[in-house]
């Protein structure tokens, strides 16, 4: 049985709400799933990039919390 690992891509929208897309890897297959709305899609190549694109398009969530600078 192949092992499963999960990582996440999180972005914030302009209202300060966090949106998360999880990337689940099972063997060579990858699935991306949105915690906010339940959307899911298979993604063989560049799943993290596809997750970022989805968050920007569907939820207008483009602020990367890891890249936020403190003023």
C-alpha positions in Angstrom: 0.0 0.0 0.0 1.5 3.4 -1.0 2.1 5.9 1.7 0.2 9.2 1.8 1.7 12.6 2.6 0.0 15.9 2.7 1.2 19.5 2.5 -0.6 22.8 2.2 -0.6 26.0 0.4 -2.2 28.9 2.3 -2.9 32.4 1.1 -4.9 35.3 2.6 -7.5 37.4 0.8 -7.9 41.1 1.0 -10.3 40.7 4.0 -7.7 38.9 6.1 -9.3 35.4 5.7 -7.0 32.5 5.3 -7.7 30.0 2.4 -5.9 26.7 2.3 -5.4 24.1 -0.4 -4.0 20.8 0.6 -1.8 18.8 -1.8 -2.1 15.1 -1.1 0.4 12.7 -2.5 -0.3 9.0 -2.7 2.4 7.2 -4.7 2.9 9.2 -7.9 -0.7 10.6 -7.9 -1.3 14.1 -6.4 -4.7 15.6 -5.6 -5.3 19.2 -4.6 -8.2 20.0 -2.4 -9.6 23.4 -1.2 -10.5 23.5 2.5 -12.6 26.6 2.0 -15.0 25.3 -0.7 -14.3 21.6 -1.1 -13.1 21.8 -4.7 -10.7 19.1 -5.7 -8.6 18.2 -8.7 -5.9 15.8 -9.7 -2.6 17.4 -10.5 0.3 15.4 -11.8 2.7 18.2 -12.5 3.4 21.3 -10.3 0.5 20.8 -7.9 1.7 23.6 -5.6 1.7 26.1 -8.4 -1.8 25.0 -9.5 -2.9 25.4 -5.9 -1.6 29.0 -5.8 -3.3 29.8 -9.1 -6.6 28.3 -7.9 -6.5 30.4 -4.7 -5.8 33.6 -6.6 -8.6 32.9 -9.2 -11.4 31.4 -7.1 -10.9 33.2 -3.8 -8.8 36.2 -4.7 -6.3 35.0 -2.0 -2.9 36.2 -3.0 -1.1 37.3 0.2 1.5 34.7 1.1 1.8 34.7 4.9 5.4 33.5 4.7 6.3 36.5 2.6 4.5 39.2 4.6 6.8 41.9 5.9 6.3 43.5 9.2 6.2 47.3 8.8 
